[in-house]
């Protein structure tokens, strides 16, 4: 093998040191004010040996919140906070994209002053209780967004992209995966609308395309990525027409000239088992730009995806929780650090289990 995974790669004019991306992972270190801080900047700088750093999911509005202590990008103070991270990654010679997020029904009224969370339709998420500011509670039946509210959602994404650009990000990734708002509009399981945003594959894709179009008015399209989870069951997702829906969505996204399409083809987050899993090759047939594969990859999976040409890049998540220098260790054939206790993954526990795992000796 030539180990193409570890060779430099040019992505939309960005010179990346390898084809590994730090996958977006919620780590809940922003505090109750959701303003990114110096500890987060240190965490991302430690992991800037990945060719591309993709931040944790970051809410585009207060309405989009649904996770304790996750960061936002909907105030000037939040944008200022993110400048610490962009500067820290750039100082290490890295490139960094911000992932844009709205949780939709995967939220609770405790986050919204008693107002119900919103979704494509009033369909409850069936699953384990959600951690709210008031403790663990059952999910609620969300409120379906009115048609005349949707331009406001799109405007929130555009405003968030503007703040991301002002904060120094090299680009943004639109999160349309894992059962959050844009994914809720995309899938027939959660979208039972009868207006122009529901009822057909084309209409269910409309909001995603309009959001991407708005974001591309801020960043050039080749600095905008989109994440999809065609096989995912996470957050109670999975629709019988998933192949038709995600093939159509990818074909439409192909028209923008995006930086990449980030496909969660791995099954580590659970598989809906409504047919055969969609593969990167399925998306190659309709999307001509760079493909990024993700979800539960081992070192061998990552190397094989890139070496075979199935993926142009791979996004690696959980190994980076315990090991800040995954890419460097993989290339050198070194072992990774032991796994971090899951109690430190999401809790606002400061540096412990966050910035204290060591890099390998040089």
C-alpha positions in Angstrom: 0.0 0.0 0.0 1.1 3.6 -0.7 -0.8 4.7 2.4 -2.6 7.5 0.6 -4.5 8.2 3.8 -1.4 9.9 5.3 -0.3 11.9 2.2 -1.0 15.6 1.8 -4.3 16.4 0.1 -5.7 19.6 -1.4 -9.4 20.3 -0.5 -11.0 23.3 -2.1 -7.6 25.2 -2.1 -6.8 24.1 1.5 -3.5 22.2 1.8 -4.2 19.4 4.2 -1.5 17.3 5.7 -3.4 14.1 5.4 -6.9 12.8 4.4 -8.1 12.3 8.0 -10.7 14.7 9.4 -11.5 15.1 13.1 -15.2 14.1 13.1 -17.6 16.4 14.8 -18.3 15.2 18.3 -20.3 17.0 21.0 -18.1 17.3 24.1 -20.2 19.7 26.2 -17.4 22.0 27.5 -18.9 25.4 26.6 -20.7 26.1 29.9 -24.3 27.2 30.3 -23.7 30.4 28.3 -22.7 28.3 25.2 -19.7 30.5 24.5 -16.6 28.6 23.2 -13.6 29.0 25.5 -9.9 28.6 25.8 -10.1 25.0 27.0 -12.0 24.1 23.8 -9.3 25.9 21.7 -6.7 23.8 23.4 -8.6 20.6 22.7 -8.9 21.4 19.0 -5.3 22.5 18.7 -4.2 19.2 20.2 -6.1 17.4 17.4 -5.0 19.6 14.5 -2.8 16.8 13.3 -5.9 15.7 11.5 -5.9 17.2 8.0 -9.2 18.9 8.6 -10.7 19.7 12.0 -14.5 19.7 12.0 -15.9 21.2 15.2 -18.6 19.7 17.4 -22.2 20.5 16.3 -22.9 24.1 17.0 -26.4 25.5 17.2 -27.5 28.2 14.8 -30.2 29.6 17.1 -31.5 29.4 20.7 -34.4 27.4 19.2 -31.8 24.9 17.9 -30.5 24.0 21.4 -31.0 20.5 22.8 -27.9 19.6 24.6 -26.5 20.9 27.8 -23.3 23.0 27.6 -23.0 22.6 23.8 -21.7 25.7 21.9 -23.6 28.1 19.8 -22.9 30.5 17.0 -25.9 32.8 17.2 -24.4 35.8 19.2 -21.4 38.0 18.6 -20.0 36.7 21.9 -20.1 33.2 20.7 -18.3 34.2 17.5 -15.7 35.9 19.5 -15.3 32.7 21.6 -14.8 30.6 18.5 -11.9 32.9 17.4 -9.8 31.2 20.1 -10.3 27.9 18.4 -9.7 29.0 14.8 -6.6 30.9 15.8 -5.3 27.9 17.8 -5.8 25.4 14.9 -4.4 27.8 12.4 -1.3 28.4 14.6 -0.7 24.6 14.3 -1.0 24.8 10.5 -4.4 23.2 10.5 -7.7 23.9 8.8 -11.0 24.0 10.6 -14.7 23.9 9.6 -17.6 24.7 11.9 -20.6 22.2 11.9 -24.0 24.0 11.9 -26.7 22.4 13.9 -30.4 22.6 14.9 -31.6 19.8 17.1 -35.3 20.0 16.1 -37.4 17.5 18.0 -34.3 16.0 19.7 -34.7 18.7 22.3 -37.1 19.5 25.2 -39.2 22.5 26.4 -36.7 22.8 29.3 -34.3 24.3 26.8 -36.8 26.8 25.5 -38.5 28.4 28.5 -41.4 25.9 28.3 -42.0 26.2 24.6 -42.1 22.9 22.7 -39.2 22.0 20.4 -40.0 22.2 16.7 -39.8 19.6 13.9 -41.1 18.9 10.4 -44.1 17.3 11.9 -45.6 16.6 15.4 -44.0 13.2 15.8 -42.4 12.3 19.1 -38.9 10.9 19.2 -39.1 7.5 20.9 -36.0 6.7 22.8 -34.1 7.0 26.1 -34.8 10.1 28.2 -33.0 13.4 27.3 -30.7 15.2 29.6 -32.2 18.7 30.1 -31.1 21.6 32.2 -33.7 20.3 34.8 -32.6 16.7 34.7 -33.5 13.5 32.6 -36.9 13.7 31.1 -38.9 11.9 28.4 -39.1 13.4 24.9 -42.2 15.5 24.1 -44.3 15.6 21.0 -42.7 18.5 19.1 -44.6 21.4 17.4 -44.6 21.3 13.6 -43.0 24.4 12.1 -45.5 26.6 10.2 -44.6 27.1 6.5 -44.1 30.9 7.2 -41.6 30.1 9.9 -39.2 28.2 7.6 -37.6 31.3 6.0 -36.6 32.3 9.5 -34.8 28.9 10.0 -32.9 29.4 6.7 -32.0 32.9 7.8 -30.6 31.5 11.1 -28.3 29.2 9.2 -27.1 32.1 7.0 -26.5 34.3 10.0 -24.6 31.5 11.7 -22.4 31.1 8.6 -21.7 34.8 8.6 -20.5 34.6 12.2 -18.5 31.6 11.4 -16.7 33.4 8.7 -16.1 36.4 11.0 -14.7 34.0 13.6 -12.1 32.8 11.1 -13.4 29.4 10.1 -12.1 28.0 6.7 -15.6 26.6 6.0 -18.7 25.1 7.5 -20.5 21.8 7.5 -24.3 21.6 7.4 -25.4 18.9 9.7 -28.3 17.0 8.1 -27.7 13.7 9.8 -28.3 11.7 13.0 -32.0 12.7 13.5 -31.7 16.4 13.9 -33.9 19.1 12.3 -32.7 18.9 8.6 -32.7 15.1 8.8 -36.2 15.3 10.3 -37.4 17.2 7.2 -35.5 14.8 4.9 -37.0 11.5 6.0 -40.6 10.3 5.5 -40.6 8.8 9.0 -40.6 12.2 10.6 -41.9 14.4 7.8 -45.7 14.1 7.2 -46.1 17.6 5.9 -48.6 18.5 3.2 -47.0 21.8 2.1 -44.1 22.4 -0.3 -41.7 20.9 2.4 -43.3 17.5 2.5 -45.2 14.8 0.7 -42.5 13.8 -1.9 -38.8 13.1 -2.0 -38.3 16.4 -3.8 -40.3 18.4 -1.3 -38.6 16.8 1.7 -35.2 17.8 0.3 -36.3 21.4 -0.2 -35.3 22.7 3.2 -31.8 21.2 3.1 -31.2 22.6 -0.4 -32.5 26.1 0.7 -30.3 26.0 3.8 -27.2 25.0 1.7 -28.0 27.7 -0.9 -28.2 30.3 1.8 -24.9 29.2 3.4 -23.3 29.3 0.0 -24.1 33.0 -0.2 -21.7 33.5 2.7 -19.0 30.9 2.0 -18.1 29.8 -1.5 -19.8 26.4 -2.2 -16.4 24.7 -2.2 -16.0 25.7 1.5 -19.3 24.1 2.5 -19.8 20.5 3.4 -22.9 18.5 4.1 -23.3 15.5 6.4 -25.9 12.7 5.7 -26.7 9.5 7.6 -28.6 7.3 5.1 -28.3 4.1 7.2 -28.8 5.7 10.6 -31.3 4.7 13.3 -29.9 7.2 15.9 -32.5 9.5 17.4 -35.3 7.2 16.2 -34.7 7.6 12.4 -34.9 5.3 9.4 -37.4 5.4 6.6 -38.5 2.7 4.1 -37.7 5.0 1.1 -34.2 5.9 2.4 -32.5 4.8 -0.8 -34.6 7.0 -3.1 -34.5 9.9 -0.6 -30.7 10.0 0.0 -29.9 9.3 -3.6 -32.0 12.2 -4.7 -30.6 14.5 -2.0 -27.0 13.7 -3.0 -27.7 14.3 -6.7 -29.2 17.7 -5.9 -26.3 18.6 -3.6 -24.0 17.7 -6.4 -25.1 20.7 -8.3 -23.6 23.1 -5.8 -19.9 22.2 -6.2 -19.5 21.5 -2.4 -16.3 21.0 -0.5 -17.4 17.5 0.3 -20.3 15.2 1.1 -19.8 13.6 4.5 -21.5 10.2 4.4 -22.0 8.1 7.6 -21.8 4.8 5.8 -20.5 2.9 8.9 -23.1 1.4 11.2 -21.6 2.2 14.6 -24.5 4.5 15.5 -27.0 1.7 14.8 -28.7 0.6 11.5 -32.4 0.9 10.7 -32.3 -2.5 8.9 -34.8 -1.4 6.3 -32.8 -2.8 3.5 -29.1 -3.1 2.5 -26.9 -0.3 3.9 -26.1 2.4 1.4 -22.4 2.5 0.5 -20.0 5.2 -0.6 -20.1 3.7 -4.0 -23.9 4.4 -4.1 -23.1 8.1 -3.6 -20.2 8.1 -6.1 -22.7 7.4 -8.8 -24.6 10.6 -8.2 -22.1 12.9 -6.5 -19.0 14.0 -8.3 -17.2 16.0 -5.6 -15.0 14.7 -2.7 -16.6 12.1 -0.5 -15.8 11.8 3.2 -16.7 8.5 4.9 -17.4 8.1 8.6 -18.7 6.1 11.5 -16.9 3.5 13.5 -13.9 3.1 11.2 -10.8 1.2 12.4 -7.4 2.1 11.1 -7.7 -0.6 8.5 -11.1 0.6 7.4 -9.9 4.1 7.0 -6.8 3.1 5.0 -8.9 0.8 2.8 -11.6 3.4 2.1 -9.1 5.9 0.8 -6.7 3.5 -0.9 -9.6 1.9 -2.8 -10.9 5.3 -3.9 -14.2 4.7 -2.1 -13.6 7.9 -0.1 -11.4 10.9 -0.7 -11.2 11.5 3.1 -12.3 9.8 6.3 -13.6 11.3 9.5 -12.5 9.7 12.7 -14.3 10.4 15.9 -14.1 8.3 19.0 -10.4 7.4 18.8 -9.7 11.1 19.0 -11.4 11.3 22.4 -8.7 9.4 24.1 -5.8 10.1 21.7 -5.2 13.6 20.4 -2.7 12.5 17.7 -4.6 9.6 16.0 -3.4 10.4 12.5 0.3 10.7 13.6 0.1 7.4 15.6 -1.6 5.5 12.8 1.0 6.6 10.3 3.8 5.6 12.7 2.2 2.3 13.6 1.8 3.2 17.3 -0.9 2.1 19.7 -3.6 4.6 20.7 -4.3 5.6 24.3 -6.8 3.5 26.3 -10.4 4.5 25.9 -11.6 7.3 28.1 -14.4 6.6 30.6 -17.7 7.5 28.9 -18.6 9.6 32.0 -16.1 12.2 30.6 -17.3 12.3 27.0 -20.1 14.8 27.4 -20.1 16.1 31.0 -18.7 19.5 31.7 -15.8 18.0 33.6 -13.2 20.5 32.5 -9.8 19.2 31.3 -10.3 15.6 32.7 -10.9 13.2 29.9 -10.8 16.2 27.5 -7.4 17.9 27.1 -5.4 15.7 29.5 -4.9 12.5 27.4 -1.3 12.6 26.2 0.2 12.6 22.7 2.9 10.1 21.9 6.5 11.0 22.5 8.1 12.4 19.3 
